[in-house]
Amino acid sequence: MKICIVDDDPIFQLLAKKQFQKIAGDIDTVSFTNGIDAYAYFRSVELTSLSMPKLLLVDLNLPIMNGWQLIDKLRKTCLTENTHIYIVSSSPAIEDRIRSLSLTCVKDYLMKPINSQQYEELYRVANVAH
């Protein structure tokens, strides 16, 4: 299973990769520190007909293109129609949670840090659905 992590925190990226690798050996992770590089990746995967990630974890506060902008651009395409998108943020703002859950493409809003049971649930949901 391919998983995409978009977060400018290298510690979160590393921990997420390690957690998913503990869950299953078939995990292929790609990660980006900003939304523009992640969007370019999704566009390149579309052009090369490689498999899209089944799971996309997006932080909101990113440089260059933030998480909201990335999700908005992805929503305007069909690039993520088979991808489970989760907002992963350290923001406790209720407005962010409400806005996230109002988007039909976003499955949930998760507060950092994510525990091992949450990683297992993310993997299970994305793996079962495809």
DSSP file (Angstrom, degrees, kcal/mol; ACC not computed):
  #  RESIDUE AA STRUCTURE BP1 BP2  ACC     N-H-->O    O-->H-N    N-H-->O    O-->H-N    TCO  KAPPA ALPHA  PHI   PSI    X-CA   Y-CA   Z-CA
    1    1 A M              0   0    0      0, 0.0    27,-3.0     0, 0.0     2,-0.5   0.000 360.0 360.0 360.0 138.1    0.0    0.0    0.0
    2    2 A K  E     -a   28   0A   0     50,-0.3    52,-2.5    25,-0.2    53,-1.2  -0.814 360.0-172.9 -97.1 132.9    1.2    3.5   -0.9
    3    3 A I  E     -ab  29  55A   0     25,-2.7    27,-2.5    -2,-0.5     2,-0.5  -0.983   9.1-155.5-126.4 134.9    0.9    6.2    1.8
    4    4 A C  E     -ab  30  56A   0     51,-2.9    53,-2.8    -2,-0.4     2,-0.5  -0.943   5.9-166.9-113.5 129.4    1.6    9.9    1.3
    5    5 A I  E     -ab  31  57A   0     25,-2.6    27,-2.5    -2,-0.5     2,-0.6  -0.968   3.3-172.2-117.1 122.0    2.6   12.1    4.2
    6    6 A V  E     +ab  32  58A   0     51,-3.0    53,-2.7    -2,-0.5     2,-0.3  -0.900  35.3 124.2-117.0 100.9    2.6   15.9    3.7
    7    7 A D        -     0   0    0     25,-2.3    27,-0.1    -2,-0.6     6,-0.1  -0.967  55.1-143.0-158.2 136.1    4.1   17.6    6.8
    8    8 A D  S    S+     0   0    0     53,-0.3    25,-0.1    -2,-0.3     3,-0.1   0.410  79.8  94.0 -85.8   4.7    6.9   20.0    7.3
    9    9 A D     >  -     0   0    0      1,-0.2     4,-2.2     2,-0.0     5,-0.2  -0.858  59.2-164.0 -97.1 108.4    8.0   18.3   10.5
   10   10 A P  H  > S+     0   0    0      0, 0.0     4,-2.3     0, 0.0     5,-0.2   0.797  89.3  57.2 -63.6 -27.5   10.7   15.7    9.8
   11   11 A I  H  > S+     0   0    0      2,-0.2     4,-2.8     1,-0.2     5,-0.2   0.932 107.4  46.8 -68.0 -45.1   10.1   14.0   13.2
   12   12 A F  H  > S+     0   0    0      2,-0.2     4,-2.8     1,-0.2     5,-0.2   0.926 112.0  51.4 -61.8 -43.4    6.4   13.4   12.4
   13   13 A Q  H  X S+     0   0    0     -4,-2.2     4,-2.4     1,-0.2    -2,-0.2   0.937 112.5  45.5 -58.2 -47.1    7.3   12.1    9.0
   14   14 A L  H  X S+     0   0    0     -4,-2.3     4,-2.5     2,-0.2    -2,-0.2   0.929 114.1  47.8 -63.4 -46.8    9.8    9.7   10.4
   15   15 A L  H  X S+     0   0    0     -4,-2.8     4,-2.7     1,-0.2    -1,-0.2   0.907 111.8  50.4 -62.4 -42.2    7.5    8.5   13.3
   16   16 A A  H  X S+     0   0    0     -4,-2.8     4,-2.5    -5,-0.2     5,-0.2   0.931 111.2  48.4 -62.5 -45.4    4.6    8.0   10.9
   17   17 A K  H  X S+     0   0    0     -4,-2.4     4,-2.4    -5,-0.2    -2,-0.2   0.930 113.0  48.0 -59.9 -45.5    6.8    5.9    8.5
   18   18 A K  H  X S+     0   0    0     -4,-2.5     4,-1.9     2,-0.2    -2,-0.2   0.911 111.2  50.7 -62.4 -43.4    8.1    3.8   11.4
   19   19 A Q  H  X S+     0   0    0     -4,-2.7     4,-1.2     1,-0.2    -1,-0.2   0.924 112.6  45.5 -61.8 -45.1    4.6    3.3   12.7
   20   20 A F  H  X S+     0   0    0     -4,-2.5     4,-2.1     1,-0.2    -1,-0.2   0.886 110.2  54.3 -67.1 -37.8    3.2    2.1    9.4
   21   21 A Q  H  < S+     0   0    0     -4,-2.4    -1,-0.2     1,-0.2    -2,-0.2   0.846 105.8  53.6 -64.5 -32.9    6.2   -0.1    8.8
   22   22 A K  H  < S+     0   0    0     -4,-1.9    -1,-0.2     1,-0.2    -2,-0.2   0.833 109.2  50.0 -67.2 -31.7    5.5   -1.8   12.1
   23   23 A I  H  < S-     0   0    0     -4,-1.2     2,-0.3     1,-0.3    -2,-0.2   0.912 126.4  -3.5 -74.9 -44.0    2.0   -2.5   11.0
   24   24 A A    ><  -     0   0    0     -4,-2.1     3,-0.6     1,-0.1    -1,-0.3  -0.999  49.5-138.5-154.2 149.1    2.7   -4.0    7.6
   25   25 A G  T 3  S+     0   0    0     -2,-0.3    -4,-0.1     1,-0.2    -1,-0.1   0.570  96.1  71.2 -83.7  -9.5    5.6   -4.8    5.4
   26   26 A D  T 3   +     0   0    0      2,-0.0     2,-0.5   -24,-0.0    -1,-0.2   0.144  69.5 123.3 -95.1  21.7    3.8   -3.7    2.2
   27   27 A I    <   -     0   0    0     -3,-0.6     2,-0.5    -7,-0.1   -25,-0.2  -0.704  37.1-175.1 -88.7 128.4    3.9    0.0    3.0
   28   28 A D  E     -a    2   0A   0    -27,-3.0   -25,-2.7    -2,-0.5     2,-0.4  -0.971  13.9-166.0-119.4 112.0    5.5    2.3    0.5
   29   29 A T  E     -a    3   0A   0     -2,-0.5     2,-0.4   -27,-0.2   -25,-0.2  -0.808  13.2-175.5-105.1 141.7    5.6    5.9    1.9
   30   30 A V  E     -a    4   0A   0    -27,-2.5   -25,-2.6    -2,-0.4     2,-0.3  -0.980  13.8-167.6-124.8 143.0    6.3    9.1    0.1
   31   31 A S  E     -a    5   0A   0     -2,-0.4     2,-0.3   -27,-0.2   -25,-0.2  -0.967  11.3-172.6-138.5 152.6    6.6   12.3    2.0
   32   32 A F  E     -a    6   0A   0    -27,-2.5   -25,-2.3    -2,-0.3     3,-0.1  -0.970  22.0-147.0-140.0 151.4    6.7   16.0    1.2
   33   33 A T  S    S+     0   0    0     -2,-0.3     2,-0.3   -27,-0.2   -25,-0.1   0.456  84.2  30.9 -99.9  -2.4    7.3   19.1    3.3
   34   34 A N  S  > S-     0   0    0     28,-0.1     4,-1.5   -27,-0.1    30,-0.1  -0.985  77.4-116.4-151.3 161.3    5.0   21.4    1.4
   35   35 A G  H  > S+     0   0    0     30,-1.9     4,-2.7    28,-0.7     5,-0.2   0.813 107.0  60.4 -69.4 -32.1    1.8   21.3   -0.6
   36   36 A I  H  > S+     0   0    0     27,-0.4     4,-2.2     1,-0.2    -1,-0.2   0.907 107.1  45.6 -66.7 -40.5    3.2   22.3   -3.9
   37   37 A D  H  > S+     0   0    0      2,-0.2     4,-2.0     1,-0.2    -1,-0.2   0.889 113.5  50.5 -68.3 -38.1    5.6   19.4   -4.1
   38   38 A A  H  X S+     0   0    0     -4,-1.5     4,-2.3     2,-0.2    -2,-0.2   0.921 110.7  48.7 -64.5 -43.6    2.8   17.0   -3.0
   39   39 A Y  H  X S+     0   0    0     -4,-2.7     4,-2.3     1,-0.2    -2,-0.2   0.914 109.9  51.8 -63.3 -42.2    0.5   18.3   -5.7
   40   40 A A  H  X S+     0   0    0     -4,-2.2     4,-2.4     1,-0.2    -1,-0.2   0.889 108.5  52.8 -60.9 -38.6    3.2   18.0   -8.3
   41   41 A Y  H  X S+     0   0    0     -4,-2.0     4,-2.6     2,-0.2     5,-0.2   0.943 108.3  48.8 -61.7 -48.2    3.7   14.4   -7.2
   42   42 A F  H  X S+     0   0    0     -4,-2.3     4,-1.9     1,-0.2    -2,-0.2   0.897 112.2  49.5 -60.6 -39.5    0.0   13.6   -7.6
   43   43 A R  H  X S+     0   0    0     -4,-2.3     4,-1.8     2,-0.2    -1,-0.2   0.903 111.6  48.5 -65.1 -40.5    0.0   15.2  -11.1
   44   44 A S  H  X S+     0   0    0     -4,-2.4     4,-1.9     2,-0.2    -2,-0.2   0.875 109.5  52.2 -69.2 -36.1    3.1   13.2  -12.1
   45   45 A V  H  X>S+     0   0    0     -4,-2.6     5,-1.2     1,-0.2     4,-0.9   0.901 108.3  52.4 -64.6 -39.5    1.6    9.9  -10.8
   46   46 A E  H  <5S+     0   0    0     -4,-1.9     3,-0.4    -5,-0.2    -2,-0.2   0.911 111.4  46.1 -60.8 -43.2   -1.5   10.7  -12.9
   47   47 A L  H  <5S+     0   0    0     -4,-1.8    -1,-0.2     1,-0.2    -2,-0.2   0.796 117.2  42.4 -72.4 -29.2    0.7   11.2  -16.0
   48   48 A T  H  <5S-     0   0    0     -4,-1.9    -1,-0.2    -5,-0.1    -2,-0.2   0.444 103.4-127.8 -98.1  -0.1    2.8    8.1  -15.5
   49   49 A S  T  <5 +     0   0    0     -4,-0.9    -3,-0.2    -3,-0.4    -4,-0.1   0.753  54.9 150.8  56.9  29.8   -0.2    5.8  -14.5
   50   50 A L      < -     0   0    0     -5,-1.2     2,-0.2    -6,-0.2    -1,-0.2  -0.389  58.5 -79.8 -76.3 167.7    1.6    4.7  -11.3
   51   51 A S        -     0   0    0     -2,-0.1    -1,-0.1    -3,-0.1     3,-0.1  -0.514  44.2-127.2 -76.2 136.4   -0.6    3.8   -8.4
   52   52 A M        -     0   0    0     -2,-0.2   -50,-0.3     1,-0.1    -1,-0.1  -0.427  36.1 -91.3 -73.2 152.5   -2.1    6.6   -6.4
   53   53 A P        -     0   0    0      0, 0.0   -50,-0.2     0, 0.0    -1,-0.1  -0.384  24.9-150.1 -61.6 143.4   -1.6    6.6   -2.6
   54   54 A K  S    S+     0   0    0    -52,-2.5    30,-2.8     1,-0.2     2,-0.4   0.669  84.7  39.0 -85.3 -19.1   -4.4    4.9   -0.8
   55   55 A L  E     -bc   3  84A   0    -53,-1.2   -51,-2.9    28,-0.2     2,-0.5  -0.998  64.4-172.8-137.2 132.2   -3.8    7.1    2.3
   56   56 A L  E     -bc   4  85A   0     28,-3.1    30,-2.9    -2,-0.4     2,-0.5  -0.978   4.1-167.0-128.7 118.5   -2.9   10.8    2.4
   57   57 A L  E     -bc   5  86A   0    -53,-2.8   -51,-3.0    -2,-0.5     2,-0.5  -0.922  14.3-171.8-103.6 123.8   -2.0   12.5    5.7
   58   58 A V  E     -bc   6  87A   0     28,-2.7    30,-2.8    -2,-0.5     2,-0.2  -0.965  15.6-151.7-125.6 124.6   -2.0   16.3    5.4
   59   59 A D        -     0   0    0    -53,-2.7    30,-0.2    -2,-0.5     3,-0.1  -0.592  14.3-141.9 -81.0 153.7   -0.8   18.9    7.9
   60   60 A L  S    S+     0   0    0     28,-0.3     7,-2.2    -2,-0.2     2,-1.3   0.885  85.7  64.0 -85.1 -41.6   -2.5   22.2    7.6
   61   61 A N  S    S+     0   0    0      5,-0.2   -53,-0.3     6,-0.1    -1,-0.2  -0.691  70.2 146.4 -92.8  93.3    0.4   24.6    8.3
   62   62 A L        -     0   0    0     -2,-1.3   -28,-0.1    -3,-0.1     2,-0.1  -0.904  46.7-110.8-124.4 151.1    2.8   24.0    5.5
   63   63 A P  S    S+     0   0    0      0, 0.0     2,-2.8     0, 0.0   -28,-0.7  -0.392  92.6   6.5 -75.6 161.9    5.2   26.4    3.7
   64   64 A I  S    S+     0   0    0    -30,-0.1     2,-0.4   -29,-0.1   -30,-0.1  -0.335 141.0  19.8  68.0 -63.5    4.6   27.5    0.1
   65   65 A M  S    S-     0   0    0     -2,-2.8   -30,-1.9     4,-0.0   -29,-0.1  -0.966  85.4-142.7-134.5 117.9    1.2   25.8   -0.3
   66   66 A N     >  -     0   0    0     -2,-0.4     4,-2.3   -32,-0.1    -5,-0.2  -0.135  30.0 -97.5 -76.6 175.7   -0.7   25.0    2.9
   67   67 A G  H  > S+     0   0    0     -7,-2.2     4,-2.6     1,-0.2     5,-0.2   0.863 122.2  53.6 -61.9 -38.8   -2.8   21.9    3.6
   68   68 A W  H  > S+     0   0    0     -8,-0.5     4,-2.4     1,-0.2    -1,-0.2   0.929 110.3  47.3 -61.7 -44.7   -6.1   23.7    2.8
   69   69 A Q  H  > S+     0   0    0      2,-0.2     4,-2.3    -9,-0.2    -2,-0.2   0.898 111.8  50.8 -64.6 -40.7   -4.8   24.9   -0.6
   70   70 A L  H  X S+     0   0    0     -4,-2.3     4,-2.6     2,-0.2     5,-0.2   0.951 111.9  46.1 -61.7 -49.7   -3.5   21.4   -1.4
   71   71 A I  H  X S+     0   0    0     -4,-2.6     4,-2.5     1,-0.2    -2,-0.2   0.897 111.2  53.1 -62.2 -39.7   -6.8   19.7   -0.6
   72   72 A D  H  X S+     0   0    0     -4,-2.4     4,-1.1    -5,-0.2    -1,-0.2   0.920 111.1  45.9 -60.9 -44.3   -8.7   22.4   -2.6
   73   73 A K  H  < S+     0   0    0     -4,-2.3     3,-0.3     1,-0.2    -2,-0.2   0.908 114.0  48.4 -65.6 -41.5   -6.5   21.7   -5.6
   74   74 A L  H >< S+     0   0    0     -4,-2.6     3,-1.5     1,-0.2     6,-0.5   0.868 106.2  57.6 -67.2 -35.8   -6.8   18.0   -5.3
   75   75 A R  H 3< S+     0   0    0     -4,-2.5    -1,-0.2     1,-0.3    -2,-0.2   0.809  99.2  59.9 -63.1 -29.6  -10.6   18.2   -4.9
   76   76 A K  T 3< S+     0   0    0     -4,-1.1    -1,-0.3    -3,-0.3     2,-0.2   0.473 108.8  49.8 -80.6  -0.7  -10.8   20.0   -8.3
   77   77 A T  S <  S-     0   0    0     -3,-1.5     3,-0.2    -4,-0.2    -3,-0.0  -0.669  85.8-120.2-121.8 179.7   -9.3   16.9   -9.9
   78   78 A C  S >  S+     0   0    0     -2,-0.2     3,-1.3     1,-0.1     4,-0.2   0.164  79.9 111.8-102.8  15.9  -10.1   13.3   -9.8
   79   79 A L  T 3  S+     0   0    0     -5,-0.4     3,-0.2     1,-0.3    -1,-0.1   0.806  82.8  32.8 -63.8 -30.9   -6.6   12.5   -8.5
   80   80 A T  T >  S+     0   0    0     -6,-0.5     3,-1.9    -3,-0.2    -1,-0.3   0.094  75.1 119.2-115.7  24.7   -7.6   11.4   -5.1
   81   81 A E  T <  S+     0   0    0     -3,-1.3    -1,-0.2     1,-0.3    -2,-0.1   0.780  89.4  35.9 -63.8 -23.5  -11.0    9.8   -5.7
   82   82 A N  T 3  S+     0   0    0     -3,-0.2     2,-0.5    -4,-0.2    -1,-0.3   0.089 101.1  98.9-111.7  21.4   -9.7    6.5   -4.3
   83   83 A T    <   -     0   0    0     -3,-1.9     2,-0.7   -28,-0.0   -28,-0.2  -0.919  69.3-134.7-112.9 132.3   -7.4    8.0   -1.7
   84   84 A H  E     -c   55   0A   0    -30,-2.8   -28,-3.1    -2,-0.5     2,-0.5  -0.768  25.9-158.1 -83.7 117.4   -8.4    8.3    2.0
   85   85 A I  E     +cd  56 106A   0     20,-0.9    22,-3.3    -2,-0.7    23,-0.7  -0.857  13.1 179.8-104.3 128.6   -7.5   11.9    3.1
   86   86 A Y  E     -cd  57 108A   0    -30,-2.9   -28,-2.7    -2,-0.5     2,-0.5  -0.991  23.9-136.4-126.3 134.2   -6.9   12.7    6.7
   87   87 A I  E     -cd  58 109A   0     21,-2.2    23,-3.3    -2,-0.4     2,-0.5  -0.774  21.1-170.3 -83.3 130.5   -6.0   16.1    8.2
   88   88 A V  E     + d   0 110A   0    -30,-2.8     2,-0.3    -2,-0.5   -28,-0.3  -0.964  21.9 152.1-125.4 112.4   -3.3   15.6   10.8
   89   89 A S  E     - d   0 111A   0     21,-2.5    23,-2.3    -2,-0.5   -30,-0.1  -0.943  52.8-142.8-142.9 157.5   -2.6   18.8   12.8
   90   90 A S  S    S+     0   0    0     -2,-0.3    21,-0.1    21,-0.2    -1,-0.1   0.364  71.3 114.6 -96.1   2.4   -1.5   20.1   16.1
   91   91 A S        -     0   0    0      1,-0.1    -2,-0.1     2,-0.1     6,-0.1  -0.627  48.2-168.4 -77.5 120.3   -4.1   22.9   15.8
   92   92 A P        +     0   0    0      0, 0.0     2,-0.2     0, 0.0    -1,-0.1   0.407  43.7 132.0 -85.1   4.0   -6.8   22.6   18.5
   93   93 A A    >>  -     0   0    0      1,-0.2     4,-1.4     2,-0.1     3,-0.7  -0.378  52.7-150.2 -63.2 122.2   -8.9   25.2   16.7
   94   94 A I  H 3> S+     0   0    0      1,-0.2     4,-2.7    -2,-0.2     5,-0.2   0.804  95.8  63.9 -62.3 -29.1  -12.5   23.9   16.5
   95   95 A E  H 3> S+     0   0    0      1,-0.2     4,-2.6     2,-0.2    -1,-0.2   0.886 100.8  50.8 -62.7 -38.2  -12.8   25.9   13.2
   96   96 A D  H <> S+     0   0    0     -3,-0.7     4,-2.5     2,-0.2    -1,-0.2   0.918 111.5  47.5 -65.4 -42.5  -10.2   23.7   11.6
   97   97 A R  H  X S+     0   0    0     -4,-1.4     4,-2.6     2,-0.2    -2,-0.2   0.933 113.9  46.8 -63.5 -46.6  -11.9   20.5   12.7
   98   98 A I  H  X S+     0   0    0     -4,-2.7     4,-1.0     1,-0.2    -2,-0.2   0.927 113.7  47.8 -62.5 -45.3  -15.3   21.8   11.4
   99   99 A R  H  X S+     0   0    0     -4,-2.6     4,-0.5    -5,-0.2     3,-0.4   0.913 112.4  50.2 -62.4 -42.5  -13.9   23.0    8.1
  100  100 A S  H >< S+     0   0    0     -4,-2.5     3,-1.4     1,-0.2     6,-0.3   0.942 111.5  46.4 -60.1 -49.2  -12.1   19.7    7.6
  101  101 A L  H 3< S+     0   0    0     -4,-2.6    -1,-0.2     1,-0.3    -2,-0.2   0.618 101.8  66.1 -75.0 -11.1  -15.1   17.5    8.3
  102  102 A S  H 3< S+     0   0    0     -4,-1.0     2,-0.6    -3,-0.4    -1,-0.3   0.648  84.9  86.6 -80.0 -14.5  -17.3   19.7    6.0
  103  103 A L  S X< S-     0   0    0     -3,-1.4     3,-1.4    -4,-0.5    -4,-0.0  -0.764  72.4-149.7 -88.1 122.3  -15.2   18.5    3.1
  104  104 A T  T 3  S+     0   0    0     -2,-0.6    -1,-0.1     1,-0.3    -3,-0.0   0.766  95.1  58.3 -64.4 -24.4  -16.5   15.2    1.7
  105  105 A C  T 3  S+     0   0    0    -21,-0.1   -20,-0.9   -34,-0.0     2,-0.6   0.665  89.9  83.8 -79.7 -15.1  -13.1   14.1    0.6
  106  106 A V  E <   -d   85   0A   0     -3,-1.4   -20,-0.2    -6,-0.3     3,-0.1  -0.791  58.8-167.8 -93.5 123.6  -11.6   14.4    4.1
  107  107 A K  E     -     0   0A   0    -22,-3.3     2,-0.3    -2,-0.6   -21,-0.2   0.858  64.0 -22.5 -78.5 -36.8  -12.3   11.3    6.2
  108  108 A D  E     -d   86   0A   0    -23,-0.7   -21,-2.2     2,-0.0     2,-0.5  -0.988  51.7-118.0-166.6 167.1  -11.3   12.7    9.6
  109  109 A Y  E     -d   87   0A   0     -2,-0.3     2,-0.4   -23,-0.2   -21,-0.2  -0.978  33.2-167.9-117.2 116.2   -9.3   15.4   11.5
  110  110 A L  E     -d   88   0A   0    -23,-3.3   -21,-2.5    -2,-0.5     2,-0.4  -0.892  13.5-137.5-112.2 134.8   -6.7   13.9   13.8
  111  111 A M  E     -d   89   0A   0     -2,-0.4   -21,-0.2   -23,-0.2   -23,-0.0  -0.709  39.5 -84.9 -88.1 137.5   -4.8   15.8   16.5
  112  112 A K  S    S+     0   0    0    -23,-2.3     2,-0.1    -2,-0.4     3,-0.0  -0.569 103.4  54.5 -77.2 147.8   -1.0   15.2   16.8
  113  113 A P  S    S-     0   0    0      0, 0.0     2,-0.4     0, 0.0    -2,-0.1   0.580  76.4-156.0 -79.0 152.7    0.5   13.2   18.3
  114  114 A I        -     0   0    0     -2,-0.1     2,-0.1    -4,-0.1    -2,-0.1  -0.790  11.9-138.0 -93.3 133.8   -1.1   10.2   16.7
  115  115 A N     >  -     0   0    0     -2,-0.4     4,-1.9     1,-0.1     3,-0.5  -0.420  25.9-101.9 -89.8 169.6   -1.0    7.0   18.8
  116  116 A S  H  > S+     0   0    0      1,-0.3     4,-2.2     2,-0.2     5,-0.1   0.827 120.2  56.0 -62.4 -34.0   -0.2    3.5   17.5
  117  117 A Q  H  > S+     0   0    0      2,-0.2     4,-2.2     1,-0.2    -1,-0.3   0.879 106.2  51.5 -66.5 -35.7   -3.9    2.4   17.6
  118  118 A Q  H  > S+     0   0    0     -3,-0.5     4,-2.6     2,-0.2    -2,-0.2   0.906 108.8  50.6 -66.7 -40.5   -4.8    5.4   15.3
  119  119 A Y  H  X S+     0   0    0     -4,-1.9     4,-2.4     1,-0.2    -2,-0.2   0.923 110.3  50.2 -61.2 -42.8   -2.1    4.4   12.8
  120  120 A E  H  X S+     0   0    0     -4,-2.2     4,-2.7     1,-0.2    -2,-0.2   0.901 110.9  48.9 -61.9 -41.0   -3.5    0.8   12.8
  121  121 A E  H  X S+     0   0    0     -4,-2.2     4,-2.8     2,-0.2     5,-0.3   0.907 109.7  51.6 -66.6 -41.7   -7.0    2.1   12.2
  122  122 A L  H  X S+     0   0    0     -4,-2.6     4,-2.2     1,-0.2     5,-0.2   0.933 113.5  45.0 -58.4 -46.5   -5.8    4.4    9.3
  123  123 A Y  H  X S+     0   0    0     -4,-2.4     4,-2.7     2,-0.2     5,-0.2   0.936 113.6  49.6 -62.8 -47.1   -4.0    1.4    7.7
  124  124 A R  H  X S+     0   0    0     -4,-2.7     4,-2.8     1,-0.2     5,-0.3   0.933 112.1  46.7 -61.0 -48.3   -7.0   -0.9    8.2
  125  125 A V  H  X S+     0   0    0     -4,-2.8     4,-1.8     1,-0.2    -1,-0.2   0.930 116.4  44.0 -61.6 -46.3   -9.6    1.5    6.8
  126  126 A A  H  < S+     0   0    0     -4,-2.2     4,-0.5    -5,-0.3    -1,-0.2   0.868 116.6  47.1 -67.7 -35.7   -7.5    2.3    3.7
  127  127 A N  H >< S+     0   0    0     -4,-2.7     3,-0.6    -5,-0.2    -2,-0.2   0.884 113.5  46.2 -74.3 -39.8   -6.5   -1.3    3.2
  128  128 A V  H 3< S+     0   0    0     -4,-2.8    -2,-0.2    -5,-0.2    -1,-0.2   0.861 107.1  58.8 -70.1 -36.0  -10.0   -2.7    3.5
  129  129 A A  T 3<        0   0    0     -4,-1.8    -1,-0.2    -5,-0.3    -2,-0.2   0.654 360.0 360.0 -71.6 -14.6  -11.6   -0.1    1.3
  130  130 A H    <         0   0    0     -3,-0.6    -1,-0.2    -4,-0.5    -2,-0.2   0.426 360.0 360.0-118.9 360.0   -9.4   -1.0   -1.7
